[in-house]
């Protein structure tokens, strides 16, 4: 049976619209609750995804890859995103994607070097921070700021996610928390903090000024 939702939006966005649109986003479509979620990684994305999957049939929820889209097609949808303090988000990504794994596929010697935060910051400073791996990409480039109804904060996640749930009438009985053990405090020098904040200066200006 043809999934009309995939046919109407997901495949149109991915294969017809995306090649002709510069700005692309990691989108999740929930057709049961008329919600469009701009995913930002290391910002409770697994938690939000789990709640959607638990309360939506498979054919009504699409966890899309990075695509372009036409806002007018979703004018009646509740569009939301969550953001996180860029420094804390960066450290969480480094711990999970470098210390615990080698997600960026560094050579063995490079991987050992990248386990030192200073070396990893050196490498990230060479990236186009608006167009790189989704775990390191700037948050302001992952959200269509001209077409958004609500931006929640990781630091106030429980209250803000309940606001989203109430807005779209999504039932939330138990608020799941994923990967909490990965976010233990790391000692970071003031100099490195300043460098990381400089990388994500625009995020601070847009979301944390």
N, C-alpha and C positions, 0 to 999 in steps of 0.2 A: 504494500500500500504506500502511495506517495505521501511523504510528509509535506503538507502544504506550507508549513512554516519555514522549513528549510528551503523549499522551492521559491517562495515569495521573497524572503529576506536574505537568508544566509548565503545561498548560492548566487543570488543576484548581487549582493554586496561583494562577495569574494571574487567572483569570476567576471562580472560585467562592470561594476562600479569601481572597484579597487584599482584597476590599472590606470584609471583616468583621474584619480583623486590623490593629492599629495599626502594629506593628513590621514593616518590610519590609527586604529585603536584596537586594544584587546577588549572585545565586546562579549557580553553574555546577554542573550535575549530570553526573557521569561514571558511567554505569551499567555500563560494562565493568569498572571498578576499584572500584565501590561507594564513590565519593568525592563529598563535597559541599564545594565551595569557596566561602567567603564572600569575594568580591572586594573588595579595597581598592585604589583607583587610585593610580598613581605608586608602586606597591610591587611591581614586577616582574610586573605582571598580564599584560603581553604575553608575557613569557617563559613563565610557567606555562601560559597559553592555548596557546602554540605547541607545547609538549610534549604537552599533552592531544590536540591536533588531529593531531599526527604519529602518535600511538599508539592512536587510537580512531576507529572508524568514525563517520560523520556522524550516524547515527541513534542512537548510544549516548552522544553528548556534546551537551549543550544549554547554550549560553551565554545564560542567561536575563536578561531585564530585571529591574527591581526588583520583587520580589514578596514576599508573605507566604507562610508555609509552616507545616506541622504537624510539629514535631520527631519525633513518634512514627512518622511515615512513613519516617524515615531513621535509626531507632535502630541499625541494623546497618551504617551507613555511616561511613567515616572522614571526620570533619568538621574542616576546617582553614582557616586564614587566615594572611596575612602582614602584619606591621605595620612601620612605619618611623619613625625619629625625626621627630616632627611638624614641627620647624623645617626639616629637610632636605627633607621631603616638600612642605612649603609652597613652598619656594624652587624646587623642581623644577617644581611646577605653575605657578607664576608665570612661569618662564622659557619653558615650552612653550606655555602657554595664553594668555599675554599678550604676552611679548616676541616670540615667534616667530609667533604667530597672534593673532586676536581672537576666541577661542572664546566669550567671554562677551558678545559682540555689543555692545560699548560704541560710542557715537558716535565719530566720528573724533577729536574733541577729548578726549573721555573716555579713549579708548584711549591717546593720547599721554601723558595724565596718569598712567594706570595703569602705564605703563612705568617710572615712578618708584615704587620699592618702598613708600615711605611712603604714597603715595596709595592703592595697592592694599590695604595693611593697613587704612587708614581704611575702605575699602569693605567688606572682609571682616568687620570688627568690627561691622557693621550686620546681618550675616546670622544666621539661625538655624543655627548650625554643625552641629547634629544633623540638619538637614533642608534641605540645599542641594545645589548641584552636587556630583556624586560625587567630583570631583577636590579639593574643598575640605572636604568633609564630615568630621567627626571619625571617627576609626577605630573607637573604642569603640562608636559607634552603628551601625557597618556589620557588626558581628560579634555573633552570638548567644552571648554569653559564658556562658550557662547550658547551652549544648549545643555544646561545642567539644572536640575531642580534642587539637588541637595548634595553637599559634600560633608561627609562625616569625618571624624578624626579617630585614629587608632587609640589615642590617649583617652578618649571618651567613648570607647567602642560600644559598650553595653547599652548606654543610653541612646547613642546615635543609631545603632542598628535597630533598636526597638522603634525608633521614630520611623525608619524606613519600612519596617515590618507593618507598623500601624497604617502607614500611608498607602501601602499596596494590599493591606489585609492578608498578610502572610502570617500564619500561626507560628509562634515561637514559644515552645514550652520550656525547653532547656537551651540555654545559650552555650554552644560548644566553644571550646578554646583549643586551637590547634597550635602545636610547636612552641608552647610557652617555655619549655625547658631550654630552648635555643637562645633565649633572649636574656641570659645572665649578663651582668655588667662586666664591661671590659675597661681596663685602665687605658686611657688615651691621653697623650700629651696635649697641651693647649695648642701647640703648633700644628699637630695633625688635625685637631678639631677645626682649626681655622681653615686648613686646606680643604677639608671635606665640605665645610660650609660654603667655601668659595665655589666648589664644583656645583653645588646645588643652590647657588645664590637665588636663582629665579624662583625655585620652589619656596624658599623662605619668604621672598617678596610677595608671592601670590597667596600662600596659605598660612604663613606664620608671622606676618608683619604686625 
